[in-house]
């Protein structure tokens, strides 16, 4: 029976991931395999009926649990309430419809959201931009970027009117620009000279001083975009002091997702604002450096310099 429950949890994983959740959030230590199978059945029902009005009473009947008991056990097991899970599935359907070219209003109601205001609140929390902008792949956004040489190689910083949206490091400006275009495929990207974008130039100079000369990490406005979980990880990383290091497991515990070690590592790997969001300060549990989006040697240099400071 235990093996059967494990298989069901693995089967659930792809759908949960696609809704912005992760298999490492599953906590089945408190529940017997038969009950776990019932909870999986509830999750499946939510996925296939996400556009309908689902009550705790209806879902509780599937799991043979009272509404209040289902609410408590489902959240304890999967890390979110049944309602939050349904909203995540709806958001996935909504985003797919937008990418397929559906109008915003049509996509809203097709996904099962009951009002336009509801989905605008959900979408800006989950995808970091308004639905019409997301539908256009960032079309209509203006992003200024610039490059300069640093101790870590070429640094490319990009910013919207909200703040820094990307900091990359590499050896070739064209490669960095290609990566920026992949992140923001339809935004209008402008290479900015210092005299045309003095604020961006000041931000780059401040980060350059931090990287090259050990000055404090500048507190710059950031335009952070990602899933709710990723943003939670990145916001916590901002609190790690210079010279301190944590493991992926310690970060997971600090954000109240102790089982989400792999998800934390994944969020660190998807951080697109290097150094300003200091994902380099997170290591493996065995002390190994782990991965780094801009190369393990750059991570080694950053940690060594911060240790000396």
C-alpha positions, 0 to 999 in steps of 0.5 A: 500500500505504501508503494501505491501512495508513493506512485500517486504522489509522483503522478500528481507532481507534473500537474502540481508543478504546472500550477506553480507548486512543487513536489517537494512541498508534499508532506505525507509523513502524517497521513496513511497511504489510503488517505493520501490516495484520496487527497490525490483524487481530490487534487485531480478533481480540482484540476479537471473541474477548475472552472467550476464552483467547488465547495469544501463539502463536495471535495470532502465527500470525495475524500470521505472527510468533513469540510473542515478536516479536508481543509486542514489535511489538504493544506498540511499535505500539499502546502496550500488550501484547496481554494488556493490550488484551484486558483493556481490551476485557473491561473495556468489555464488563463496564462495558456489562453493569453499565449494562444491569443485569446482576449483577456476577458474571454480568457478570464471567464474560460479559466473560471474566474468570476470577475476581471478584478479577481484575475488582475489581482491574481495575475500581478501576484503570480506573473509580475505584470498586467494580463495584457502585457503578459499576453503580448510577451512583454510587448509595450514594455520599455527596457533600458540596458547597458554593459560594463567590465567588472571583476566578474567579466562583462556585466549587463544591467537592464531596468524597467520604469519599476527598477532593475529587472536583470543583472547578468554576467558573462564574457560576450555582450552579444550572448548576454543580449540574446539571453535578455531577449529570451527573458523579454522577447517582445519588450522594446530593448534599448542600449542606453549610453550614460548621458541618456540614462544617468539613473541606470548608469548610477546604478551600474556604478554602484554595483560595480563598486560592490563587485570590484571594490567591496563597497556595500551592496547597493539597495536599488529598486528591483522589478522582480518577476516570478511565481509566488514561491520564487519571489518568496525565496528571492525576498528572503535572499535579500535578508542574508547579510554579506559574509553569511552563507546558508544551505538550500535546506536552511533557506527552505526552513526559513520560508516555512517550506522545510521539504522544499529544498529542491524547489529553493535550489531551482528558484536560486537557479532562476534568479535573473538579478545576479548579486543584487539578489544574492543567490550566490550565498546559498550552498549545498548541505555538504558545503559544496558550492552547488550551481550558479547561473553565471558560472561556478567560478563567479560564485567562488569569487563572490564568496571569497571577496565577501569573506575577505571583506 
